[in-house]
């Protein structure tokens, strides 16, 4: 009898979380396919240069950071608890197995998980409305800066002299990447987030579809 009730409880849990599972799966597939295929579509860096700390380099260094960053933010805004970590970490794990990586994955993976966590904290403290758009953009930009500070610290630990000058050179060389991350993430977030908010405001999209339904009283406790 207990086994039968346990089986029913598990089925109910799956049913209650099916929309979140589907959404997480879609985000993971988009991230994996995008990271593996879109790099060749990136335009060349513009012929604009900056000189800082005696180092001359392009103004922008383009990569696909914005793709995983946006998906991490959306996983935080649309999903709950462990999905916030599962989505970006799954994307990075699958693609890194194919592309390859080194010790820096400890910082890039955790960096994207932090972006998703910031999106989730933003969701539970604020409603997903047009009035909150500046706050969402501000938090998203802050998460990008946090990611760059964290991952470049990892680069300094592994590839630069452990001196103040080495730290300064590391962060100076990373500026073109940071500028591109801020620009590309802001533009992509505008293209994706504003339509989502518009659809929600006009009741064409409901973010609470991702919320779990409460279990019956005779079900065991389950927290998301």
Secondary structure by P-SEA (a helix, b strand, c coil): caaaaaaaaaaaaaaaaaaaaaaaaaaaaaaaaaaacccccccccccbbbbcccbbbbcccccaaaaaaaaaaaaaacccccccccaaaaaaaaaaaaaccccaaaaaaaaaaaaaaaaaaaaaaccccccaaaaaaaaaaaaaaaaaaaaaaaaaaccccccaaaaaaaaaaaaaaaaaaaaaaaaaaaaccaaaaaaaaacccccccccccccccccccccc
